[in-house]
Each structure stands twice: as C-alpha cells, then as structure tokens.
Amino acid sequence: GQQRLGPLIMELRLIASVLFGVPPKLASMEKMLISEIQERHKKRYPQTDVSRRGPRGTVWYIIDDKWFRTWIEVVEKVSRTSHDGEDLRGKGHDNASPRRIGKISNKGLLRDNGSLALRGDIKWRNDYEILPPLAWSALQAWYDGGPPISRTVVPYGGPGAGTASGGRGRGTSLRTENEIELYPFFVTLFLCDSTSRGEARPFQQQVPLSRVNPLRVLLVQLCKGLDVDPDMGRLWVMDAMGDPEQTGRNDWLLDLDSNIVDQRTNRINGDVTGISTISLLLELKDENTNLWPRGDDGKNWTFKKDGSNSMDIGDGIVGLY
C-alpha cells in the first residue's frame, strides 16, 4: 500500500493542478509537476536521432522564452525557502516577495496580422520555448495569459516549414526526418452541405494548414470536430478570382493524399510558398442520397440553384442552421 501511495498522490496532484487548474501552494510543487509532465510526454512520444520532437503528429505548445525562464528562476530560487508557500496571484503589487510572476504573454512572438502566425525571425531558446500540451495547460491555468500557440511535428524539409531548433528555412547539420512545423498557412474555411445546396457558408477562420502534411490530415480533424465520417467529406480550394456569376464553378477539388503547396504550385505553375490568403471549402455528402451537393466534379450540382427551390440557410453560424 505504501509503495502505491507516492504514485497515487502524484496522480491526484496532477489531476487537481492540470485538469482542474488548481495552483499548487508550493513553488517547488509547480516545478515538480511540470517536470513530471515533461518526462511522461517523452515516454509517450519517444524522441529519436531522426525525430527529436517525437513522432509525426506530436503536438507542442510555444511559450515566450523570457517568461518561461523567469518562472524557472523564481521557482528554483524560492523552492524550500520561506517564500516557497507564498502564492501572490491576484494580490497587490506592493509585495517584494520574489514569487511574483506576471501573466504569460506570447503576443510578442506573433505577426501583426491578427492570426497565430509566428514572426519569421524568432529563435528557439532565445525568443521561445516548446512545452508539452499538459505543461502549457498547467502554466496557463496557474498564471493566466496566452494566447495558446500549438504546433505539430511533420515530415521535415517541406517548403517554408520552420523547425523548433532553428529559424525559418534554416539548415541543420543533423539528419532529421520529422520536425515541428512552426510556419503553417492560416486559412479561412467555408462549409457546404445539402442544406445549403452546395453554396459556401462561413465556418472557421485562421485555421492552421500544414504545408507538408497531406490534406487528409486536415479533413479528418475537421470531420472529427463535426462528428462526421471523413469519408463523407472532401475539400476544395475556393477561387477568389472567379466570375461572381459563376459562384463555385471555378473552385477546384483537392487531392487528399497530397499537400497544399504541391497542388497549388502544379495548378498555378509557380512558387506559392509565400501565399497567405487561402480559402478552403469543406463539402459534406448528403446522408440521405449519398450524393455530393456539388456533384461528382463540381460542374453539375446535385441541387439546382433556382428561386422556386431556394431554401433559407440561416446566417452561416455553425450550430444555428
């Protein structure tokens, strides 16, 4: 029983501090919990010489390096001292205790375009650090702030894909097969189904889209959020330059087994790695007829667009149509 007591207490502390966001009273406990989360993350997502950030699909969170170093210095300084048990969150600013850390602020890492796109000149362990998701959740719950910035491990070497061990597009002397993709595209997503008769409706904005992963990864993610079988969905690129009278006729269907950069390059016949304005459409197959609202090829829509059969499709807000 005594041998199980230690691990059991650790589990309870993790549940309280991470899942429920209860800040530990002791700074030394904060340090121990974050270290435990990091060790568990390494075991669950093993790191190798050719995949130093874990296997493909491993998620990491970006945090401001200055704030994180300050936190490390403070918890190490006050651990097992008279200040260890002082919790000054929400207290006044006139207290001189060393255990005073402000909110997390990641805004300085981001571009000034309102998205979660990172600046191109930031460097690992100079401007930012990477954390397992639970470690980020814990620190964000304890100290507040943000915004949350998550990135995923992808096949290394894609165009415009940054790495967590260097700057954007910077080479490395170590051979690696997978790395964290720091610079995905951020796209606008639209949705269409039988209710909208194939017409696009606003769905999500500033959705990260990998430059190197096949589009199927995004489709599975989107369908999971909608509780829809991925086989019932497909993705289109919306043509912003098309004829307004031919709505949707110039959109083109994406190959789910290829990435967005290769497909745009092949279609436009040029380098599109720097393009930042991309609109995608998620089309959902009609469950009753098993037909695509936009037809098999997008040219002959299943549901005719005419005034007599037009339907009220609401305001396009997900969940309200």
Disulfide bonds with the S-S distance in Angstrom:
none
